[in-house]
């Protein structure tokens, strides 16, 4: 029965056109939507899983570079690793060259999104307010598809989800012909270490 189940399909990475569209859309949105789209863009540009981005503790901008510290991650298995900050970095100017990063951090402050337990709560469209629960990866997938809108064919929308954010830059680096990324560099870009590299 296990062999007859539906095969697991990986979410596809976003295209350059998709990311350009998201970055262009960002500046047209109200603060609450900027907080959601900004977190998706952060995940794209830092090769970060949605759940790991929900563990962000410190978040600050240095010119167009966004710095963040996340407490724990999927790959943190030991007790020591779960109590050590994992640094993330993302280009706040993205692929369009227009800074969204500093504005995202400011929008978060204006919305009062400074929680110790998770970085982005669910958003209730009915009451137009934040809830007390963390936004799940499935809700982030809904928002990503909503922001991409008509650029996605309805029958292809299921190919994209919050997991697409992590795989986008990794796929681009793997396919890049102008700059050659070694397997080690691509592994580091995805926040993985070789077994021999522990510190």
N, C-alpha and C positions, 0 to 999 in steps of 0.2 A: 504494500500500500504506500509506503514511504516513497518508493521509486516512481509511483504513478502520480504523486502530487504535482501541483503546478510549479515549474522551475522558478527559482528565485531570480528576479530581474534587478540588476543594479540601476540606480537612477543615472540618467545621462548628465554629463557636465553641461553647463550653460555655454552658449556661443558668445563670441565677442559682441555680436549685435544685441543679444539678450542683456548682457552686462551694461552696454552703452545705454540701452533703453532704461534700465533700472536707475542708473546714475543720473540720467536726464530727468526722469520722473521725480527723483528725490526732492529737487528744489521747488517743485510745484505743490507739495503736500503740506497739510497742517502738521503741527508738532507731533501729535499722537502717531500719525502714520509715518512720520520721519523716524520715530523711535523704532518702529517695526522694520521698515525698509533699511534703516541704518544698520540694524543688527544683522540683517541678511547680507548686506554689502560687506560688513565686517567679516562675517563668516567666509564670504567669497575671497576677499583679499588677504585673509590671514590663514586660509586653508584650515578652518576650524569647524568641528562638528557643532551642530546646534546645541546639543546637550552640554558640551564643554563651554560654549559661549554663555550658557546660562549660569556658569560658575564664576564668571568674571567678578573680581573684587575691586581692583584698581583700574581706572580708565582715564587716560590723559592724552593730549595731543601735543606734539612738538613739531611746529610748522605743519607739514601735511602728513606726518607720520603719526599713526595712532598706536599707542602702547597700551597693553592690558596685561594684567596678571590674573590667571585663573587658578583657583584652588582645586586640585585634583583633576583627573581626566580619565577617559576610558582606559588608557594605557597605564595608569598609575595603579599598581597592584599591591605594593608593600605599604605598610602603615606609614613609613617615612615618606614615601612618594606621595601619599594622599595628604600630607601636611606640608608640602613644599609648593610654592608658587611656580606655575609654568608660564613663562613669558610669551606673549603673542605680539606680533607687529603687523600692521597693515598700512598700505598707502591710502591715505584719506583723499587723495586726488584721483584715485582709480585709473581707469583707462581713458576717460574723457578729459582729464587734466583740470577739472573743476572740483575744488575742495568740498567734500561733503562730510568729512570726518569731524572737523572741529564743530561744525553746525550740529552734527548728530549728538555729540557730547553735550552741547548747550541745550538742545531739545530735550535730552534726558533729564537735565537739571530742572528745566522749566516744568516738566511733567512730574517732577518729584520721584524719579525712579532710582532711588538709592537704597537698595535692599541688601541685607547681609546674606540672604539665603538663595536668591536667584537674581539674575540681571534684568529680565523682562517678564512682566506678568501678562496673563491673557488679557485681551481687550474685548469688552462686551460691546458689540455693535448696537444692541438694543438700548443700553443705557449710555452709550458713548463714554465709557469710563473703564479704567483699569480694574481688574479683579484682584483678589488676594492670592491667586494661584499662578504658578509659573506657566508660561506659554509652552505648550508641547511642540514636539517636532512636527506632528500632524497639522497643528494649527499654523505653524510657520510655513508648511507646505501649501496650505490653503492661501495664505497671504502672498507667498511667492507667485503662485499661479494667478492670483487676482492682479498683482502688480504687472505681471507680464501680459495679462489681458489678451487682446486680439493678436499679439505676435505669436501666440501658441495656437496651433490648430486644435480644435476641441478633442479630436481623436488621438492627439499626441500629448495632451497635457499630463497624462499619467506617467510619462517618461521623466518628468521633472519633479523634484521635491527638495526638502531642506538638505538632504544628503548631496544634492547637486552642487551646493555651495562649496563643500569641502573639496570635491573632486575637480572643480573647474580649473583652478590654477595648476593643479598637479597634472591634469591632462594636457593643458597648454604647454607646460614645461617638457612633458614627455614627447610632444609632437613638434616642438620648436626646432626649426632648421637653421635659424640665424645665430642662436646661442645654444651651445651644446651643454645640457645639464647631465651630470654623471648620475648613476643610480644612487650613490650616497647623498648627493645634493638633493635629489628628488625625495629621498627618504626623509631627510632633515626638514625639507619644505612641508612635508606631511606630519611633522612632529614625531617621527619615529627614530630610534637610535639602533645602530647595530649592537648585537649582544656584547661586543667587546668594549663599547663606549658607554660607560655608566655614569660618569660625572657630568 
